[in-house]
């Protein structure tokens, strides 16, 4: 993460006793859960929908999913969809076909010199 307020060992997130827990190790910049500073080096339970803020500009929203849904690939809505190799090959073949029934002209015919 590119944020000057985040140290290389700022925090850890672990699954302990059937709960996700976050621990803050940065005594200078801290970690905030829903706007509340959490104590340094004390594990803190994470809940669905919590907003974690670290550094000056970085925050994320907690989304806890069950194991079944974690194993499903989820598409990032901001990225374009993946195209299969077959679709890429078909597209390349289509682009390489000669152009038919096209009337060509040069620019001097369209735009004579004045």
ChimeraX attribute file (.defattr): number of C-alpha atoms within 10 A of each C-alpha:
attribute: neighborCount
match mode: 1-to-1
recipient: residues
	/A:1	9
	/A:2	8
	/A:3	11
	/A:4	11
	/A:5	17
	/A:6	20
	/A:7	16
	/A:8	9
	/A:9	9
	/A:10	18
	/A:11	18
	/A:12	12
	/A:13	14
	/A:14	13
	/A:15	11
	/A:16	11
	/A:17	7
	/A:18	6
	/A:19	13
	/A:20	17
	/A:21	17
	/A:22	22
	/A:23	19
	/A:24	23
	/A:25	19
	/A:26	20
	/A:27	11
	/A:28	12
	/A:29	17
	/A:30	21
	/A:31	26
	/A:32	18
	/A:33	20
	/A:34	13
	/A:35	11
	/A:36	11
	/A:37	15
	/A:38	17
	/A:39	16
	/A:40	16
	/A:41	14
	/A:42	12
	/A:43	18
	/A:44	17
	/A:45	16
	/A:46	20
	/A:47	15
	/A:48	11
	/A:49	12
	/A:50	17
	/A:51	17
	/A:52	19
	/A:53	19
	/A:54	22
	/A:55	20
	/A:56	12
	/A:57	11
	/A:58	14
	/A:59	14
	/A:60	12
	/A:61	14
	/A:62	14
	/A:63	11
	/A:64	15
	/A:65	10
	/A:66	7
	/A:67	8
	/A:68	7
	/A:69	10
	/A:70	10
	/A:71	9
	/A:72	8
	/A:73	7
	/A:74	8
	/A:75	10
	/A:76	8
	/A:77	7
	/A:78	6
	/A:79	7
	/A:80	8
	/A:81	9
	/A:82	7
	/A:83	8
	/A:84	8
	/A:85	9
	/A:86	9
	/A:87	10
	/A:88	11
	/A:89	11
	/A:90	11
	/A:91	11
	/A:92	11
	/A:93	10
	/A:94	10
	/A:95	10
	/A:96	9
	/A:97	8
	/A:98	7
	/A:99	7
	/A:100	6
	/A:101	6
	/A:102	6
	/A:103	5
	/A:104	6
	/A:105	8
	/A:106	7
	/A:107	9
	/A:108	8
	/A:109	8
	/A:110	8
	/A:111	8
	/A:112	7
	/A:113	7
	/A:114	3
